[in-house]
Amino acid sequence: WTQLGMFYLLIEDYERGLAVLDLSYKQGFLDKESQIKTLASLYSSNQIPVKAARILEKHIDSGLVKRDDKNLSSLANAWHAAQHIDKAAKYYGEVAKMTNDAKHFRKQGMLLKQDEQFKAAVTALNKALELGASGEGRIQMSIAESHFYLEQYKKAYAAIQKAMKDPKVRRAAKGWVSFIKDTAQRKGKSI
């Protein structure tokens, strides 16, 4: 069965390849890391990211698929594509700690902000900046938004001022400046 599935992939009949490998998996014939990763990749490329994520997660946890930065990054991407933001952020965080790579901290921070985990988002985004992540203006803007929703208006204002220095986000940041000031004033907080 696995050879038939791989044959279909070889002749670029991905739909049949996925069908055969899926059936092989359900019958318990896929027992190698490369086979599991191939099946997960096929699920992802056929817009079934939740199945890709579940299979990768199950076999990373079992030890069949190695728990390394590449596999965890694939898992995080699959959960992100499946719109499971909290799980994607968790795995991007694990990859970030493993690699100490700014881009993974940035991804984690952006997803945590999206998931309204603002305090954790600020921590991850600051770590991304510390490690020299690209897109500093956008990151500063996300930090400002997170501080704003935590009602830390002074910190939000400081971050939005830093974001204003980036011409790519200056226009959007200008809108936040007055919004932060007005909200802080209305709530009786000083900036």
Number of C-alpha atoms within 10 A of each C-alpha: 14 18 12 14 23 20 15 19 18 11 9 11 13 18 14 16 23 22 15 20 26 21 16 19 18 10 10 9 14 18 14 10 15 12 18 21 18 16 25 26 20 23 21 20 12 13 13 16 23 20 19 28 26 15 20 28 22 12 17 18 12 11 11 15 22 15 17 13 17 11 17 23 20 22 26 30 23 28 25 21 18 19 13 17 20 19 20 27 27 16 23 28 24 20 23 23 14 13 13 15 16 22 19 26 29 27 21 30 31 25 24 27 24 16 14 15 17 23 16 15 27 23 15 26 28 20 19 25 18 10 15 13 18 13 15 19 22 21 25 27 25 24 29 29 24 28 22 22 15 15 16 18 24 17 18 26 25 16 24 28 20 18 27 21 14 17 11 13 19 19 12 15 25 14 11 21 18 12 14 22 17 13 14 19 13 9 10 9 14 10 14
